[in-house]
Amino acid sequence: MKNDDTLLHLPPPALNPMEEKQAMLAAIIASTDDTIISKTLEGIITSWNPAAERMFGYKEFEAVGQHISIIIPPERLPEETFIIGQITKGEKVDHFETVRQTKNGELIPISLTISPIRNSLGQIIGASKIAKDISEQKRAAEKQGVLSAIVDSSDDTILSKTLDGIITSWNKAAVKMFGYTEAEAIGQHISLIIPPDRLNEETFIIGEVSKGNKVDHFQTIRRAKNGNLVPISLSVSPIVDGNGKVIGASKIARDISGEQATQLETAKLYEQLKELNTKKDEFIALASHELKTPLTSINGYLQLLDLYVSEEKPKVFLQKAQHQLKKLSSLVDDLLDVSKIEAGKLRFTTEDFDICEVINNAVDLISHTNTSYKITLHSSVRNCIIKGDDHRIEQVIMNFLTNAIRYAPNSNQIEVFLISDKHDIKIGVKDLGVGIATEKLEHIFSRYYRVDDNDSKVSGLGIGLYLCHEIVTRHNGKIWAESELGKGSTFWFTLPVI
């Protein structure tokens, strides 16, 4: 019994060196991530490791005994003839890039290394293939190719450099901007294009890039090969390796000499326009002021004449003259107000007043002077105290009402709205006139802007609504208009209540 136990615990027989080497090679082949396949010179597969199963989808029992063409696309079968020809001559095929096909038909770019297999007599009896999937490398190369093409064809100067300032890339736009060829620039220090008095900028830029920061739209000056100074806008980004370490900088430079010239020209034109505008305002103020005296005299003479004229027909002409004089006086007053606004001298009297009373008075006045129009006031507000200048607010309401009459000649209805809430009073005047196009609404409160159309026969300088806007804004209110072509317009403004 003792002898039997001894036999049961005997160690396995030792492998000879050749068997041990064979076992070790088999273990390596089975555990490697590289696809390893062997085949005869006739192309019959004789071994197929686990990595080959993962790459091509065929199990070992499905592949061994099959012709190698099961993984070769039909159009690439001539490659096998070339490979076997090389192997038969005892030559190794190294890093042969090609495409092979998986069980499900997917094409995989691979790099092949093929070595001859010899028997104990040194005769070549087959081939051993090691295949590596190079899909990622291919994609990276394609991406790099696209990026290189973009950089090379860009109108912007693009260059890269190390953190020590050594230029490593230089595109065609850089050649055009600075005059140095690619061969002249690469390997040189970036100071090649930096004026001596601006070298400290490079220290700042490299400092930012080293910290992983981007320098954006940095305006500076660089020097071309011929000595010309080029004003540029720089954007500098860090170049990071696979481990996230900053190893260099990429620079995009844009020539802004044209933009600077345009800016200078624009600034010059702006100053000229400002000067002309000031002179125009001064002229309007002076002319308006000088017109007031003769207008006052004419009005006095017309009033005296009215006392002496009794005949009906001359009386009518006299009344028309007085009416036109009143319009002219109102226009001159508006021009004076505009000049005062521009000079910052338009004065307001601030006091408490009842907005309801102001609106009622304005509606009554317009109704009495325009008897053919029906003006309806919609309001449930009896009184509402506002702090401000009641004469100026009345000026806004009167402007809205007279515009409603002027721009709605084919209608005799005007609606006025007075709406109150906790914080604001809202006043609106609605007409049933021609309306205003949407794209013109945002401009109607601009100085001297008029909504001109082919059918409009209304004259004016386009300053009434501008004055209204200034008056309402100075009262901390808001002013706007709502309109639809052919259906009329509603002009609104709000004022804060006490």
Summary of the structure (lengths in Angstrom):
residues: 498
radius of gyration: 46.3
end to end distance: 118.3
largest distance: 162.7
contacts: 1338
relative contact order: 0.05
helix: 47%
strand: 26%
